Amino acid sequence: MELSGLILSGGKSSRMGQDKAGLSYRNQAFLEKAIQLASQRCSRVFISSSHEHHVVPGVTRIPDAYPSDGPLSGLVSALEFYAAEAWLVLAVDLPLLRSDSLDLLLQLAHPEKVTAYSIAGLPDPLFAIYPKASFAAIQAYYQAGKRKMRGLLMELHYHEIKAEDYPALSLPEQLHNVNRPDDIHW
């Protein structure tokens, strides 16, 4: 399955008080790190963002077709923009994410279902693989006025990879979103 990467970077960052894409971890901007990680396994990488300053050479920016609707609008905009076989969706605010967790996600990916890690029974939709077979259901969910990505995964009966089954990966730490200044612990 050919995989395209989608970096979700279009949020308002209101809880952080500044654009999270430009924050750094180990001297690397969050956006740069996310692109680098996705580029390791994806044939093409896109940035989902209406922020015009999110420009990276060689990476296409997809503006939200439906502004202010959260991360799901970024995914739906990507589905309409580019005919990918499958999307690796990766939030920009996961600076601790490593390639070993991406490799396992790819290894265990279901060819027809959204595949995502779960922590304590809850799916993480912001680091997941969305195959072509799920695209129509995603668009129908969005057109029905639903906007919660976690709800989408639950409704689609996603393919679950339980974080607790892979303790060596420390997935709760890797999948910790940085939303507020006090979320930064390094």
Secondary structure, 3 states (H helix, E strand, C coil): CCCEEEEECCCCCCCCCCCHHHCEECCEEHHHHHHHHHHCCCCEEEEECCCCCCCECCEEEECCCCCCCCHHHHHHHHHHHCCCCEEEEEECCCCCCCHHHHHHHHHCCCCCCCEEEEECCEEEEEEEEEEHHHHHHHHHHHHCCCCCHHHHHHHCCCEEEEHHHCHHHCHHHHCCCCCCHHHCCC
